[in-house]
């Protein structure tokens, strides 16, 4: 029973890797576990909700589903990858459940959720025998997860738009704070009250602002602006989010 792809790596590994046999099945399961372990280790090192075991299990589920579907199609001439489709849907539900809203009104876990879904697709890909595609996609995924955060931070620091987590000593002070940041050359795009801190003695907000003053755009970083706002006597705590 032959796999669908005519993958370049099959020419290197040998014809056995392009067939469905004991050794090719073991090889595909091994590749699935190894690549997902590398990706899962990167996520675990940054203490994300989905780590090493989750990424390995999701990838293996995709690989096993694809191998079973291919066998069923050959033996029973079925024309639909039902198990593979079901695994992808189930993985999407798992990824969705890894999302949560923090006490600072931030949606957390989007990257990890996307990573779980992509890892499942990697498992499906290697299960189908697309070795080159799987290796290229795994390398691209690691690049996105490991190296792009630094670039993303640089781009955010250079942006004229940013969001602040703000704790004031009392709600009447919000008017003074708004007046001050407007005088500094900032435009308020949005202010949201954070309900998680009700009855805490503090007035907590998420504030979205844009830098409108030319001098601020050229010479001040987000950190410098926030450090200046932190010196206000009625600001209990402030940081960029």
ABEGO torsion letter per residue (X at the ends): XBBABBBAAAAAAEAAAABBBAAAAAAAAAAAAAAAAAAAAAAAAAGBABBAAAAAAAAAAAAAAAAAAAAAAAAAGBABBAAAAAAAAAAAAAAAAABBBBAAGBBBGAAAAAAAAAAAAAAAAAAAGBAAAAAAAAAAAAAAAAAAAAAAAAAAAABABBBBBBBBABAAAAAAAAAAAAAAGBBBABBBBBAAABGAGBBBBBBBBBBABAAAAAABBAAAAAAAAAABAABABBBBX
